[in-house]
Amino acid sequence: MDYNPYLRPWRQPQPNYVAGKGEIDRPGQVGNIRWQTRSAPPTEFENQLGDALEKVFDSGAQTLAEVVAKLNELGMFAPDGARWTEESYSTEIHRLGSK
């Protein structure tokens, strides 16, 4: 399993003042799902972007401009096939982080 099928959309915390009636898991009674914050399996694009980003950061890129330049240099382009810009990369990473 590469995603958490039980993941609920984020909601405002609501305290429960009745002892033992909250949503805290009891240690040893709930399995630890490896991908606890993923609501669906990654797409092929997401996997390729992740692999490319590992290479980008291994190469020493630290700034947004360096990341964008290295992704373009590697041929890892945006989902629409266009070369990355700082704006398009920031927008896409924000979108992926909000999934």
C-alpha positions in Angstrom: 0.0 0.0 0.0 1.5 3.3 -1.0 -1.2 5.7 0.4 -3.5 6.0 3.4 -7.0 5.1 2.4 -8.3 6.2 5.8 -6.9 9.8 5.5 -9.5 12.3 6.3 -9.4 15.8 4.9 -8.0 18.3 7.3 -10.6 19.7 9.7 -10.5 22.1 12.6 -9.6 20.3 15.8 -12.5 19.9 18.2 -11.6 19.0 21.7 -13.5 16.2 23.4 -13.8 16.7 27.1 -15.0 13.1 27.8 -12.1 10.9 28.9 -11.3 8.2 26.4 -13.7 9.4 23.7 -11.3 11.3 21.5 -9.6 10.0 18.3 -6.2 9.2 19.9 -5.0 5.7 18.8 -4.1 3.3 21.5 -0.4 2.2 21.2 -0.1 -1.4 19.8 -3.7 -1.5 18.7 -3.5 0.4 15.4 -1.2 -0.5 12.5 1.2 2.2 11.3 0.5 2.9 7.6 3.7 3.8 5.9 2.2 6.6 3.8 0.0 8.2 6.4 -0.4 11.6 4.7 -0.9 10.5 1.2 -4.6 10.2 0.0 -3.8 8.5 -3.3 -0.9 6.8 -5.0 1.6 9.1 -6.6 1.2 9.7 -10.3 4.0 8.9 -12.8 4.7 12.6 -13.1 5.0 12.9 -9.3 7.4 10.0 -9.1 9.5 11.4 -11.9 9.6 14.8 -10.3 10.6 13.3 -7.0 13.5 11.4 -8.7 14.5 14.6 -10.5 14.4 16.7 -7.4 16.7 14.2 -5.6 19.2 14.7 -8.4 18.8 18.4 -8.3 19.5 18.6 -4.5 22.3 16.1 -4.7 23.9 18.4 -7.3 24.0 21.2 -4.7 21.1 23.3 -5.8 19.9 25.5 -2.9 17.9 28.4 -4.3 14.7 28.4 -6.2 16.4 29.6 -9.3 19.0 26.8 -9.1 16.3 24.2 -8.6 14.3 25.4 -11.7 17.4 25.6 -13.8 18.5 22.1 -12.9 15.1 20.6 -13.5 15.1 22.2 -17.0 18.6 21.0 -17.6 17.6 17.5 -16.7 14.6 17.7 -19.1 12.1 17.3 -16.2 9.6 19.8 -17.4 6.2 21.0 -16.0 3.1 18.8 -16.4 2.1 20.8 -19.6 5.6 20.1 -21.1 6.8 23.6 -20.7 10.1 24.6 -19.2 9.8 25.5 -15.5 9.8 29.1 -14.3 10.1 30.0 -10.7 6.4 30.9 -10.7 5.3 27.7 -12.4 7.4 25.5 -10.1 6.2 27.3 -7.0 2.6 26.9 -8.1 2.9 23.2 -8.9 4.7 22.4 -5.7 2.0 24.2 -3.8 -0.6 22.2 -5.6 1.1 18.9 -4.9 1.5 19.8 -1.3 -2.2 20.6 -1.0 -3.4 17.3 -2.4 
